[in-house]
Amino acid sequence: MNTGPLIYIDDDEDDRMLFQEAMEELFPMLPLECYENGPSFLKRMTTELSILPKLIFLDLNMPVVSGADCLTRIRKNTLFLEIPVIMYSTTSNPKDHVRCLDLGANMFVTKSRSYSAMKKQLTDIITQHLC
């Protein structure tokens, strides 16, 4: 199994904090890196190639570089082709789901509004993709 971190990219600070809190409760031994936007992660993606991530969670609706654009750039890097990318967004628009899957996302998950439901989503996703 890849020894790299799990990545979470989201411009919403509250969402990043909740995600981090849930991950610390559920998977305390799994390293996590959070990024506030696409460009900050894309910089890491091109400069820190010695440790590739295990799994990437990516918000769709972000300023500067959208989640869809970030996903496209991730999938253009051959080192990242096998890394699962989960689109993790508040949108439930089926067109967004299809578009992201067509761009190479492994899964599209609409964020849950409840913390306990979010923890269940994360447990299911991590179990499916990393165990």
HELIX and SHEET records of a PDB file:
HELIX    1   1 GLU A   13  LEU A   26  1                                  14    
HELIX    2   2 GLY A   38  THR A   47  1                                  10    
HELIX    3   3 GLY A   67  LYS A   76  1                                  10    
HELIX    4   4 THR A   78  PHE A   80  5                                   3    
HELIX    5   5 PRO A   94  LEU A  103  1                                  10    
HELIX    6   6 TYR A  115  LEU A  130  1                                  16    
SHEET    1   A 5 LEU A  32  TYR A  35  0                                        
SHEET    2   A 5 LEU A   6  ILE A   9  1                                        
SHEET    3   A 5 LEU A  55  LEU A  58  1                                        
SHEET    4   A 5 VAL A  85  SER A  89  1                                        
SHEET    5   A 5 MET A 107  THR A 110  1                                        
END                                                                             
